[in-house]
Amino acid sequence: MSGEPARRTSTGRPLRLVAGDDVPQPRPVPDAREAAEAPAPEDELALELPPQRRSVAVGRHWVVRVAAEAGVTGMANQVVELLASELLANAVLHGTQRAPERPIRIEFALEDDRVRVAVSDSVLRRPVVLHPEPIAPAGRGMAIVEAMSDRWGVHKSPDGKTVWFEVDLAEY
C-alpha cells in the first residue's frame, strides 16, 4: 500500500485496517465521535449510531475494520464497505422521520463464505431501487446494492425495518 494516500477517519486520524487486540472496538454510545474510539466486548458485531450524517463514516469504518479482523480483505472488503455505506446513508437520510431520536443499528456477520450486513432504522417504508438519469445527482444507492450484492432484502418490524445484503466471498 505504499504510495497510496492514507485513508482517514472523520476526525482526521489515519485509518488502519489491521486485525488484533490493539485496535479498539466501538460500542453503542450516544455520539458518533465517541463510537469510533470506544472499546466494546470482543463478541459484539453490532453498532448503534445516532441518526447523524457523520454516523455514515463511523459505521463504514467500523464495518471495514470488523470485516478485516474476520479475514475479509481486498476487493471483498471494499464491496462490503461500499454497500454498507449506501445502507447507512439511506438510514440517515430517509430512516429517521418516524423516530428521529432512535439510533441506527448496523450488524455484521460472517457465516461460512458469506458476509451479511444489516442496517436498521425507524421507518417502515421499503427502500426503492431507482434508475436515475446519468446526470442526476442522487438516487443510485439501492441500485448499487442490488447490482453488487449477491442477495439483499428488507425485514419489517413494529419499530421500523432492517435492510440487509449478503456478499459471497467465494467470488473474490
Summary of the structure (lengths in Angstrom):
residues: 172
radius of gyration: 15.6
end to end distance: 19.2
largest distance: 49.3
contacts: 490
relative contact order: 0.14
helix: 30%
strand: 22%
